[in-house]
Every structure is written in C-alpha cells, then in structure tokens.
Amino acid sequence: MPKPLIADKAYPPIKGLRPDALSLRIISPAYSSQVGELNAILQYFYHSLCFDKNGFSDYSEKLMSIAIAEMDHLHILGETILALGAAPVFTQYPPGCFNFYSTKYVSYSRSLKNMLEDDIIGEKQAIAGYERMAARLKNERVREIIMRITEDEKLHLATLENMLCEFNI
C-alpha cells in the first residue's frame, strides 16, 4: 500500500478541544458532503482502479496515495467533530441524521483524462472551501487543523496538475 501524499508537517492536536457549535457547523461539510473528504476518498479509489486496469500503475499509485491522505483527513475531521460535540455521522451537518452522504457525488468519468480533470476540480473546490472555513472560524485551534489539511490539498492539486500534463504528452 502506498504512503499518504501529505505535507511534511505534523497535524495540530485535537485533544483538548471543547464543544463548539459554530466551528462544528462551519467544518462539517468537509467531512462528508459532495465536496468532502469521504467523497474524495471514494473518487480517488475508483480512479486509481481505472488507471491500474488501463496499464497506468504509476498514476494509479499516486491516486491511491492521495486517497490515503484523504482518509487521514476524514479521520482528523471525524475526531474534531466528536471533540466539538457531535457524532461523526456521514451527513453534511452532524449531529443531524438527515442529508446523508451519497455516492452519486463521485465522478464516474469513463475517460482517464477526464478523471484527472475532475480530480483537479475537486481539489480546487476543497482548497477554496477550506480557506472559506478558515476565514469564518473564530476557534484558532480548529482553524489550525483546517489550514494544515489545506496544505495537503495544495500538494494534491500540484501533483494532479503534473500528472495531467504528463498524461497529455
């Protein structure tokens, strides 16, 4: 199994966070919405399998490395959601058990090039979303967690853009 593609910097600690309804509401969509980490994991996993099946094992491994990093993010966000006072159910706004995540949000493109393009769009949306969250957060500790995850997303975007350039050659 490949290593996660993450920045060379520790994630801020979650221990000691207290319930905070505002921070919870702000960060929850990053967990399991259309543009959340759960969707990213499933999409990268699917795209990795497709690249591997088509003989592009190097690309497949890079996509799987990103998927594993997104799993780390899902774990961090889940623990943060728990610390902020909600169960980390797969909805856009826990603790409410409505608007459950759906796999209909995964990009099921048939073209490998389109898969990379969809992944690039997803990373750009993730970065923009995390930056909007950070600007709204009043809880500095939660902001630090969000900004650290953003660093990984920027690394993923650069990697995907390089992959697309190589793939188009």
C-alpha positions as CSV (number, residue, x, y, z in Angstrom):
1,M,0.0,0.0,0.0
2,P,1.5,3.4,-0.9
3,K,2.2,6.1,1.7
4,P,-0.2,9.0,2.0
5,L,0.7,12.1,0.0
6,I,0.9,14.7,2.7
7,A,3.0,17.8,3.5
8,D,6.0,17.3,5.8
9,K,4.4,18.9,8.8
10,A,2.6,17.5,11.8
11,Y,-1.2,17.9,12.2
12,P,-2.2,20.1,15.1
13,P,-3.6,18.2,18.2
14,I,-7.3,17.7,18.6
15,K,-7.1,16.7,22.2
16,G,-8.4,19.4,24.5
17,L,-10.9,20.9,22.0
18,R,-14.3,21.6,23.6
19,P,-17.8,21.6,22.2
20,D,-18.2,24.5,19.8
21,A,-21.4,24.5,17.7
22,L,-20.3,27.3,15.4
23,S,-17.0,25.6,14.5
24,L,-18.9,22.3,14.1
25,R,-21.3,23.9,11.7
26,I,-18.5,25.5,9.7
27,I,-16.3,22.4,9.2
28,S,-18.9,19.7,8.9
29,P,-19.3,19.9,5.1
30,A,-15.6,19.0,4.8
31,Y,-16.4,15.6,6.3
32,S,-19.0,14.0,4.1
33,S,-20.6,16.3,1.6
34,Q,-20.4,16.4,-2.1
35,V,-17.0,18.2,-1.8
36,G,-16.0,16.4,1.4
37,E,-13.2,14.0,2.3
38,L,-15.4,10.9,2.1
39,N,-16.3,11.7,-1.5
40,A,-12.6,12.4,-2.3
41,I,-11.6,9.0,-0.9
42,L,-14.1,7.1,-2.9
43,Q,-13.4,9.1,-6.1
44,Y,-9.6,8.7,-5.9
45,F,-10.1,5.0,-5.1
46,Y,-12.3,4.5,-8.1
47,H,-10.0,6.5,-10.4
48,S,-6.9,4.6,-9.1
49,L,-8.6,1.3,-10.1
50,C,-9.4,2.6,-13.5
51,F,-5.9,3.8,-14.2
52,D,-4.4,0.5,-13.0
53,K,-6.8,-1.5,-15.2
54,N,-5.6,0.6,-18.2
55,G,-1.9,-0.1,-17.6
56,F,-1.0,3.2,-15.8
57,S,0.2,1.7,-12.5
58,D,2.3,4.8,-11.6
59,Y,-0.7,7.1,-11.9
60,S,-2.8,4.5,-10.0
61,E,-0.4,4.5,-7.1
62,K,-0.3,8.3,-7.0
63,L,-4.1,8.5,-6.9
64,M,-4.1,5.9,-4.1
65,S,-1.5,7.9,-2.2
66,I,-3.9,10.9,-2.4
67,A,-6.9,8.7,-1.3
68,I,-4.9,7.5,1.7
69,A,-4.1,11.1,2.7
70,E,-7.8,11.9,2.3
71,M,-8.5,9.0,4.7
72,D,-6.2,10.7,7.2
73,H,-8.2,13.9,6.7
74,L,-11.5,12.1,7.3
75,H,-10.2,10.6,10.5
76,I,-8.9,14.0,11.7
77,L,-12.2,15.7,10.9
78,G,-14.2,12.9,12.5
79,E,-12.2,13.3,15.7
80,T,-12.6,17.0,15.5
81,I,-16.4,16.7,15.0
82,L,-16.5,14.4,18.1
83,A,-14.5,16.9,20.1
84,L,-16.7,19.8,19.0
85,G,-19.8,17.9,20.3
86,A,-21.3,15.8,17.6
87,A,-21.3,12.2,16.4
88,P,-19.3,12.0,13.1
89,V,-22.2,10.5,11.1
90,F,-22.0,10.8,7.3
91,T,-24.2,13.8,6.8
92,Q,-23.4,17.3,5.7
93,Y,-24.3,18.7,9.1
94,P,-23.9,16.3,12.1
95,P,-25.4,15.6,14.5
96,G,-28.5,15.8,12.4
97,C,-29.3,12.4,10.8
98,F,-30.5,13.9,7.5
99,N,-29.0,14.7,4.2
100,F,-26.8,11.6,4.3
101,Y,-23.8,11.3,2.0
102,S,-24.5,9.6,-1.3
103,T,-22.0,8.0,-3.7
104,K,-23.9,9.8,-6.6
105,Y,-21.3,12.6,-6.0
106,V,-18.4,10.5,-7.1
107,S,-17.1,11.3,-10.6
108,Y,-17.6,8.2,-12.7
109,S,-15.9,9.6,-15.8
110,R,-15.0,7.0,-18.4
111,S,-12.0,8.9,-19.8
112,L,-8.8,8.8,-17.8
113,K,-8.1,12.4,-18.8
114,N,-11.5,13.5,-17.6
115,M,-10.8,11.6,-14.3
116,L,-7.7,13.7,-13.7
117,E,-9.6,16.9,-14.7
118,D,-12.4,16.0,-12.3
119,D,-9.9,15.4,-9.5
120,I,-8.2,18.7,-10.2
121,I,-11.6,20.5,-10.0
122,G,-12.3,18.6,-6.7
123,E,-9.0,19.7,-5.2
124,K,-9.6,23.3,-6.2
125,Q,-13.1,23.2,-4.6
126,A,-11.6,21.6,-1.5
127,I,-8.9,24.3,-1.1
128,A,-11.4,27.1,-1.7
129,G,-13.8,25.5,0.8
130,Y,-11.2,25.1,3.5
131,E,-10.0,28.7,3.0
132,R,-13.5,30.0,3.4
133,M,-13.9,27.9,6.5
134,A,-10.7,29.2,8.0
135,A,-11.8,32.8,7.4
136,R,-15.1,32.1,9.2
137,L,-13.6,30.2,12.2
138,K,-13.2,32.0,15.5
139,N,-11.7,29.0,17.2
140,E,-8.0,29.3,16.4
141,R,-7.2,25.6,17.2
142,V,-9.8,24.4,14.7
143,R,-8.5,26.9,12.2
144,E,-5.0,25.5,12.5
145,I,-6.4,22.0,11.8
146,I,-8.2,23.2,8.7
147,M,-5.2,25.1,7.4
148,R,-2.9,22.1,7.9
149,I,-5.3,19.9,5.9
150,T,-5.4,22.7,3.2
151,E,-1.6,22.3,2.9
152,D,-2.1,18.7,1.9
153,E,-4.8,19.6,-0.6
154,K,-2.5,22.1,-2.3
155,L,0.1,19.3,-2.6
156,H,-2.5,17.1,-4.1
157,L,-3.5,19.8,-6.6
158,A,0.1,20.3,-7.7
159,T,0.6,16.5,-8.1
160,L,-2.6,16.1,-10.2
161,E,-1.8,19.1,-12.4
162,N,1.7,17.5,-13.1
163,M,0.0,14.1,-13.8
164,L,-2.4,15.7,-16.2
165,C,0.5,17.5,-18.0
166,E,2.4,14.2,-18.3
167,F,-0.7,12.3,-19.4
168,N,-1.4,14.8,-22.2
169,I,2.1,14.4,-23.7
